[in-house]
Amino acid sequence: MNRILTSLKTLQQRFYNQPGFIQTREGTRELPGKHQQTLLVIGRGLCMYRSHDFTHVPKNRRDDALESSLGLWSPFEKTGWYCHWSSGIAMVWFWDKSGISEDELPEGGFRTLPETVFLSRTTQGGAIQHCEAGVELQSWNNSVLTDSLWVALEPDEQQIQKFCTQHSCTPQSLSEHASTLSTQPWQQDLSPLEWLQIHERDLVSSLILLLGVFLVWQEVRIFKAGYQERIVEQQLLALEDALNPVLTARSELDKLERRNNNLKRLVRIPSQAQLMTLVSNVLPVKSAQFREWHYQQGGLSFVIEDAEGNPNTVDYVNALRGEALFRDVSAEQARGNNRIQVSLRVQQP
């Protein structure tokens, strides 16, 4: 996929028609070639640089943390900035936004980037990077620009020695690079969303080509599918005509079965007379008489008057619990002499 995108990007560059400019302390000049959008490169002499480790910050909060830190780092009232991320480490260039001259730039907006990201990149050690104006001394570690010092003139031996001492290297180990601006900035370590945003046009070009092929294939597929669909539809209609009597009979059978199950359940529910008989048969005192009777939705409550006097609620509870249909039996004294009120649940079939 990357090879395809690279080929498409090379082809697209032939159709770019937007100018590019570089601005230094000496002024602004137009860059050779055309760009996808109007580009303003800020000379290294107009920028301040700082690298900072944000690996301890969750990835989705690093941009907010960087913007908060810029408020502390930048001495400018209006700050323009650019960040290049490398595995959670921010390489940040920032400049005085109010000091950027837009007089020679075309109207309609432009993209602003620092000069360094268009120059040669080192992976490890020190480097002397010649810029459009001035020279930049660089210290690199694992492809991260850990420190940068810009000087307006060619640095002398004392400046180089001081920089090397600070970063544990020797002047002889410094690699030297010419001030050749690349047409593209350093490649970022991008999230999927950022990658899609940057390669949006390349992806659209690829998708248009693929869409054309797909539409032709899809047109043939749709025609074939429509023909097969008509055949299947005719077969389905014939099958429905054959199955309709069977489905109707099955539906009637289901209704009868549900009705039969409901009748069976109703038959198994004991009537009021059956419940009275069951209660009478298990009462510990046969001479006891019903004074009240309440039964509804499985809940039974009744009042018993024991003519022999002083009915024992425990005896009544134990006697009623012996009946399999009765659950949650309880008894208490009721109003009136020698009366108790019994409450229980009748187990439903």
Steps between C-alpha positions, in 0.01 A plus 500: 500500500786741583655438157169580331460819705858606419442450127172690517663784695777530237234514230294754692798731547489568125163666554597708805472872428542676834817702578735458795692768690777511760530791742822584686635809674614626160150483352279266298578315178298258292608136495546312173232256393130481579319363803168347587409808704664835560798439728691739727828368641618686810878537503681337793627842610141611573419190705566380850536126556428264787455123536291352779412149610121442517511120512346507849193682361220297332524532124158663462600775746850581374391785271321670790803449725727646231282810458502554876879470508538746212342765718796458736774463238407777257594863575279623213158655537377316189674168446513300180632148540554163340558165670654185359420197718733204537377223733353740754785753482404841363747692283352849508589814302322821600521857378353848535187481290460877491848533351418296188461724195214398270536787251662284232272200554189435290162530668296196592702348783821300513669221693785607731791267585851553644801474272666216694237241405592547132872445560707184545418287801756314713433197720782516757773737610570859410458687173573835342202598284536792262175694467365757256648756738740400775612164634330262741693276740298189573514216753312179408404192700295216350379724214389769748646848479575539870659846475559767238710818491468748214770756426479772239858452375723199454570372855855530624698226673408626847126485429530153352714377789253637757206335324686166477593515868137548596396195297795262553631496144809622318527763225646233270187286536263774380348423161456799270199554273434750224196730499292303252127526562297188434163524324334315789538544880613221730261210510297492821412200720129531434186364661252336260283814496797731435626268225161509329488881519845541343450239226143602431560609140716198420235268635229681304695453176545131572138461596377670180699255290383203704144630496496505120608136484259409776204669330553304179530174692206592718279579200555151362449350843176692555361389163583139579364529854176656370446214260564242772276694739205481261545124470521456879197726549291285269611186681421661836147596392435144385633364830284742701187385313584141587575574865210732580253217589762334721584826679132578556438155647805529725383839628159356593668207672714737708186690608326179606806384691524829693128486580532140621795587726304789652204270570726243664648766723158628601378149577793443736426816700304394813157652554382682814308188613807279451716738702246509784493120503881480505520750787224323698671163463829619650368721783618369838159571657212356302241712677663822383286714271578745220399859578667675208637379165698701244667345193643686202784430255654226711479690828274344766403661830234370739388533862436187714300494820596217734199410717724310744672830587862627498601382153873436464634681188803271483280190469305659218809612311663156530180327389454722192867470399446128465283561194713503182303780334551746784805730523605788729254410776468745788243547780418770754225588746189654342233725640247314710525228755678176410573615144817492294574633152697279263678621185666281235583466133339234285751344261382548143522208259 
